[in-house]
Amino acid sequence: MDKDASETEFRSFKDRMDREAYTTPRHFAGITGAMAAFVAVVDAGSFAGAAIWLDMTPSAVSKVVSRLESRLGVRLLTRTTRRIALTDAGGVFLHHARVTLDAAETAVSQVAALGDEPSGRVRVSVGSAYAKHQLVPRLPAFHSLHPKVTIELNVSDALVDPRFDAVDVAIRPGGSLTPGLHLTSLGTAVRFLCASPAYLQRKGVPRTPDDLAFHNCLVMSGAGFERWPFRVSGRVRDIEVIGSVRADNADMLLDLALADHGIVRLLDTIVGPPLRKGRLVSIMEDVHVGDHQPVDALVRRGREIVPRISALLSFLRDDQVLS
């Protein structure tokens, strides 16, 4: 796990629970406190790192975990002079410890919210292009409604699972429910073929799939992206396209299209704004297959009722992010 993300998670937990003395050695004699210490060690990667986050000494943290292992009758961690690692039992216990700590936080948040507006931090994992073109432009409106809620963005195209990673909400292409996760649909994204007016004026507007052989097609890197689907004679036909640039970043291809360099095939979550402004023009809509793709906000089941998380999910759903 990323150290900065895990540090943020446990500092947030510590701040919320300080008044119940969750980070004092006395309270760590309890099972919930021992769970928090154990999870801190795993996420920090060391007893020394966990000690910093928990305001304890490394030896005190080690004793808490050792007592926990004695109580359970199993070894949770293997310790060497250079690193620690989870045992099989430790991996199982880690999952349940996270669920328990989340439940404790949910209880505190629910009761605290009865007489107050949502507050606290929501950790959101989101892809780079979606974050830039859809989520970030809408955050000011969200904060005007919920000024006490802060958003921590983890912008990455890597797949993140809220059941196991230090995030509250993961926004990703979806369409199917994973056991243990709550799904909020944010709409459906559609791929468009488009190019700038200047490029089309210079090269001409393609009318049929075969016309693309005479155009510069800007393609995403990866297997299958160089084949674009079209409906020909009532059947879907994949056309292999070529161009001067392949990239693993959709924003780079968008910038090239806006610079009059070629035709792109990208989701409307990315090209929607320049299409609406006329900076790009949609082409071949009568034959191009748009590959409708659901977009979901995923939350570990049970966490969707935490007020600050619920507020964000409701905003994303009701604001129709895919617009």
Disulfide bonds with the S-S distance in Angstrom:
none
